Amino acid sequence: MRRFFVEDLDPAQARIEIKGDEARHMLQVLRMGKGHSLILAGPGGIRLKGRIDSVEGGIVTVAIEEQLTPVSPPPVEIVLCQSLLKAPSMDLVVQKASELGLSLLIPFASERTVVKLTGDKVERKLSHWKGIAKASLKQSDRNEPLEIETLAELSALVGRDWGENSLKLILWEGERGQGIKALIRGKPPNKRVVALVGPEGGFSKREVNQAMAGGFEPVSLGPRILRAETAALTLITLIQYEWGDLS
Ligand code: SAH
């Protein structure tokens, strides 16, 4: 059944109005109309099953029939700090990371970032990525849309207080000592994993040192050099498999 995310969904209401883009999408793209069943998803895992009761002036009114069991929050919060990549790679990361249950994505600019985003281009990109995340939410039945923050600097990410019980990692193909398996396999889960992944050209040694000075552990995904997007998605998958709900 089709799912739609409603930001201010109130489970106490018997009828819910859907307007704007979401309503247009329902009516014009999906050709939905009176009598169609659907699920409304809201923050905190709320799920309401209902049926379209009326369509008037582009406003879809849904009559709620049943409150479904809320979806549980992910057992481990994963934060991906991804150095900006070329558009198709970044889009891929947003879509797949959302499906895999990433909680927060923060794009950042690093020394070897090829793509430069400035001014209103940042805002445009951000809303483009949020659109991808929102579409993925419907498809994958996530609890809430993947949160995406605006473009950051590495220094801000390294200096940020990530809270207690956070495992902070920098994915570095030059790391020889510490592999991902030894780091997470059979270990009690951390509440949060924060991972820095580099751009196409990788991190500079200075950036790796900067992250390490801020308490980020360098970690390797093995002897092969992966594309940044492969590295990011592999890491999320491994964390979900070991500590999360990919089972
Ligand atoms: N510097 C390299 C490739 C960078 S790969 C070069 O140009 O040859 C892009 C990013 O993916 C890296 O910055 C790193 O964060 C991640 N990555 C790729 N392969 C990895 C591996 N084997 N272990 C850990 N991280 C890896």
Residues whose N, C-alpha, C, O or C-beta is under 5 A from the ligand:
A	BS01	SAH	L171 W172 E173 L196 V197 G198 P199 E200 G201 G202 F203 V219 S220 L221 G222 P223 R224 I225 L226 R227 A228 A231
